[in-house]
Amino acid sequence: MARYRAAKSKIARKFGEPIFGPDKALEKKNYPPGMHGLNAKRRKKSEYGLQLREKQKAKYTYGILERQFSNLFQKAAASTGKTGEVLLQLLESRLDNVIFRLGIAKSRAGARQLVTHRHVVVNGNVVNIPSYILKPGDLVGVREKSKSMEIINESLHSHRHNRYSWLEWESSQMVGKFISRPERQDIPENIKEQLIVELYSK
């Protein structure tokens, strides 16, 4: 599947936020990339431009492509509740995102790789689909033969567990529980979901 593989710092600078994690390049140059970066920062954006920017930010943050994002939006629109909030809840319910939130991987990109390489189990069964949507009560863990992997143990060791109220982690078993979909105020991502709803409503 196609993924954005160029310099992530450029994308972070474009949005003026460390959407891929701590970024020294962004700290040094907190303005858009390119020869007109500083001037571009002052340029007023149209309503459509702001809406499109917010959708792109969400896509880059969660590491998904346009068709996947559009499908999730349609699913959110057909659900009960506020469409924007449900959209973010669905994004947070993706297996790759939960693997990242649990600390099994240091990034969502790393989490996708672990999933596709069959190092992850859901309710005891290997699942190799990063976009798999978890349901409340699902158990997510590391495959038995993968528990000794250095990259996983390093990530878990540096992660502060139980920082998200909708997730539980049992370190001795390397298993986490997806308790429920998170409430909007508990999702830490700086995304203005209402702008995305307005964009798709045009």
N, C-alpha and C positions, 0 to 999 in steps of 0.2 A: 504494500500500500504506500502511496506517495506521502511523503512527510517533508516539512520544511527543515532542511538540513544546513542552511547557511548560518552565519553568525547570529546567535541569539541576542547578543548585546545590541545589535542594530534594531531588532524588534522591540526590545525593552526600552531603548531610547526613543523609538517612535511613539510609544505610549507614555513615556515618562515615568514608568513604574517597573519595579523588578519582578515582572510576571513569571520569570523562570527561576526566581530565587535571588539571593544576594549577588550583586553585580558591581564589581569595582569600576568597570568601564562606564556604567550609568552614573556612578557616584562622581566620577571625574567630569563627565560630559552629560549633564542632565538637560539635554535638548535634542531635537530630532537629528538624525544623521544626514549627511549630504552637505554640499557647499552653501545651501541656503537654510541650514538647520536653525540658526538663531532667529532669522527672519520668519521662518515657518512657524516658530513657536508663537510669534505675535499675531500671525494672520488669523482672522476670525473665520471659523468654520460654519458652514451652513447647517441647518437642522438635519438634513439627510446625511451630511458628512459626519456629524456627531453620532447619529444612529449607526451608521456603517462602521465607524471606528469602534463602537462598543461591541458590536457583533464580532468584529475581527479580534478584539482583545479577548473575548470569551473563547473563541476558537483556538487562539494561540495558547491561552492559559491552560485549557484542558487538552490541547493537542489533538483536536479532531478536525476532519475535513468538512467542506461545505455540505455535501450530501448527508453526512451523518448528522450534522448540526440541524439541517433543515428537517430531517426526519424526527429528531428529538423535539423540535419546536412544534411540529404537527401533533406529536403525541401529547405534548404538554397542553396544547390548545384544546385537544379533545378531552382533557381530564377536568375534574372539578377543582376549584381553587383558582388562585391568581396565576395566569399563564406564565408570567416571568418567574415567579417563585418556583412553580412546578418544574420549569425548565432547568433552573439551577439545581433543584433536588435530583432531577434525573441525571444531570452531569455528575453530581456528587455520588450517585449510586452506581456509576460505572465501575467495573472491577479494577481497571488500571488506576483509577483515582483512589479507590479504597486501599489498594495495596500501597500507594504513596502515602495516604493519610495514616496508615497503621505503622509506617516507618520501615516496611519490608524493603522498600526501594527509596533512594534519595530524591528521585524525581519521577514525574509521570512518564517520561520517556523510558527511564530505567524500569519502571513498573510494567510498561507495555512489553518490554523485551523479556522480562521474567515470565509474564503470562504466555506469550507466544512460544517461548522455549519450554513450556510445560513444567514450570517449577511451582505452580500455584494450584491449590485445590479449593473447591467450594463444596461444602457439605461432604467432604471426603472424596470427591470425584475431581479428576484433573479437568480444568477448563482453560483452553488456550485462546479465548476470544476476549481481547481487552475491553470491548464495548459491551460485554455481558452486563445486564442490569440486575443488581442484587435486590433481593426482597428482605424486608425486616425479618430477623431471625436467622438469616444465612450465616454460616460459619466459613470464614476465609482463612486459609493457612498456607504454610509452606509444605510442599511435598516432602515426604519422609526422607528420600534420598538426596534432597536438596538442602536439608537443614544445616549441613556443614559448610555450605558455600561461603567463602570469605566475604564476598560482596554483600550478601544478605546480612551476615552477622555484624559487619562493620556498620551497615545502615541502622540496624536495630540498636546497636550499642550507643550510637550518637543521637538517637531519637528520644524525645520526651513523650512517653506513652500516656494514654488516657487524657490527652489534651482536647479531644473532641467528644462531646457528650453523647453523640449518636454511635460511638464505637467503643468496644471493649477489647482488651488485649490480654491474653494469657501467655506470658513469656515462656513458661516451662514447656508448653505444648506448641509454641509458635502458631497460635491460632487466635484470630480476632472474630468478634461478632458484630454484624451489622444490625444494630438494635432497631433503628428507625431512620426514616429520611429526615435530614436535619431541618430545623426551622431556619428561616431566612436570616435572622439575626445571628445565628450560630455559624453561618458560612463566612469565612474570613476574606474571600476574594472581593476585591473592589470592582464590582461590575454593576452598572446601572441597567438592570434587566428590563426596566420599563422602556428604555430607548430601543431595545431589541424588539420588544413587542410592537412598538410603534412602527419600526422599520418593516416588519413582516405584515403589518396591517395595511400598508399602502396598496 
